[in-house]
């Protein structure tokens, strides 16, 4: 992927991440829901944004930001596969760990995209 195609792709990925950050902040600032529901909705916002970013990424790239994001998403998939294969934890614990993996991945992708 050439530099001319990279600019719009990075812009699109950043816009997706920024919109998700704003939506997540909105849940906290303007919401009267309980903390568990707020957390559940925040993780859903993050999952949706990560999937939209994933869908926008090309299969192969030499651009560091794009390669870094793709690599982080692949690492998230591997962590979730490993978690799903475990039989020694309860379903509630599995969901909490899955949420933590999602949150950490989202935060790292935001950072990789250069968003403060």
C-alpha positions as CSV (number, residue, x, y, z in Angstrom):
1,X,0.0,0.0,0.0
2,X,1.5,3.3,-1.1
3,X,1.7,6.5,0.9
4,X,-1.1,8.1,-1.2
5,X,-3.6,5.5,0.0
6,X,-2.3,5.5,3.6
7,X,-3.4,9.0,4.5
8,X,-7.1,8.4,3.9
9,X,-7.0,5.0,5.6
10,X,-5.3,6.4,8.7
11,X,-7.8,9.3,8.7
12,X,-10.7,6.8,8.5
13,X,-9.4,4.6,11.3
14,X,-8.7,7.7,13.5
15,X,-12.3,9.0,12.8
16,X,-13.7,5.6,13.9
17,X,-11.6,5.5,17.1
18,X,-12.4,9.2,17.9
19,X,-16.1,8.6,17.4
20,X,-16.0,5.6,19.8
21,X,-14.0,7.6,22.4
22,X,-16.6,10.3,22.3
23,X,-19.5,7.8,22.5
24,X,-17.8,6.1,25.4
25,X,-17.2,9.4,27.2
26,X,-20.9,10.3,26.6
27,X,-21.9,7.1,28.5
28,X,-20.0,8.3,31.5
29,X,-20.8,12.0,31.5
30,X,-24.5,12.0,30.6
31,X,-25.7,8.6,31.9
32,X,-27.7,7.7,34.9
33,X,-27.3,4.0,34.4
34,X,-25.5,1.7,36.9
35,X,-21.8,1.1,36.6
36,X,-22.2,-2.5,35.2
37,X,-24.5,-1.4,32.4
38,X,-22.3,1.6,31.6
39,X,-19.2,-0.7,31.4
40,X,-21.1,-3.3,29.2
41,X,-22.1,-0.5,26.8
42,X,-18.6,0.9,26.8
43,X,-17.1,-2.5,25.8
44,X,-19.7,-2.8,23.1
45,X,-18.7,0.6,21.7
46,X,-15.1,-0.5,21.7
47,X,-15.8,-3.9,20.1
48,X,-17.8,-2.2,17.4
49,X,-15.1,0.3,16.7
50,X,-12.4,-2.4,16.6
51,X,-14.4,-4.4,14.1
52,X,-15.0,-1.3,11.9
53,X,-11.2,-0.6,12.0
54,X,-10.4,-4.2,11.2
55,X,-12.8,-4.1,8.2
56,X,-11.1,-1.0,6.9
57,X,-7.5,-2.4,7.1
58,X,-5.9,-3.9,4.0
59,X,-4.6,-7.5,4.2
60,X,-1.0,-6.4,3.7
61,X,0.8,-3.1,4.4
62,X,4.2,-1.7,5.0
63,X,2.9,1.3,6.8
64,X,4.0,1.1,10.5
65,X,0.7,2.5,12.0
66,X,-1.5,0.2,10.0
67,X,0.7,-2.9,10.5
68,X,0.8,-2.1,14.3
69,X,-3.0,-1.9,14.5
70,X,-3.5,-5.1,12.5
71,X,-0.9,-6.9,14.7
72,X,-2.7,-5.7,17.8
73,X,-6.0,-6.9,16.5
74,X,-4.5,-10.3,15.7
75,X,-3.1,-10.5,19.2
76,X,-6.5,-9.7,20.7
77,X,-8.0,-12.5,18.6
78,X,-5.4,-15.0,19.9
79,X,-6.0,-13.9,23.5
80,X,-9.7,-14.4,23.1
81,X,-9.2,-17.9,21.5
82,X,-6.9,-18.9,24.4
83,X,-9.5,-17.6,26.9
84,X,-12.3,-19.4,25.2
85,X,-10.3,-22.7,25.3
86,X,-9.9,-22.5,29.0
87,X,-12.1,-24.7,31.1
88,X,-10.9,-23.7,34.5
89,X,-12.8,-20.5,34.9
90,X,-16.5,-19.5,35.3
91,X,-18.4,-17.9,32.4
92,X,-18.6,-14.7,34.4
93,X,-14.9,-14.6,34.9
94,X,-14.4,-15.4,31.2
95,X,-16.7,-12.4,30.2
96,X,-14.8,-10.1,32.6
97,X,-11.5,-11.2,31.1
98,X,-12.9,-10.8,27.5
99,X,-14.0,-7.3,28.4
100,X,-10.5,-6.5,29.8
101,X,-8.9,-7.8,26.6
102,X,-11.2,-5.6,24.5
103,X,-10.6,-2.5,26.6
104,X,-6.8,-2.9,26.5
105,X,-6.8,-3.6,22.8
106,X,-9.0,-0.5,22.1
107,X,-6.7,1.7,24.2
108,X,-3.6,0.4,22.4
109,X,-5.2,0.8,19.0
110,X,-6.1,4.4,19.9
111,X,-2.5,5.0,20.9
112,X,-1.1,3.3,17.8
113,X,-3.3,5.6,15.7
114,X,-1.7,8.6,17.4
115,X,-4.7,9.7,19.2
116,X,-4.2,11.4,22.6
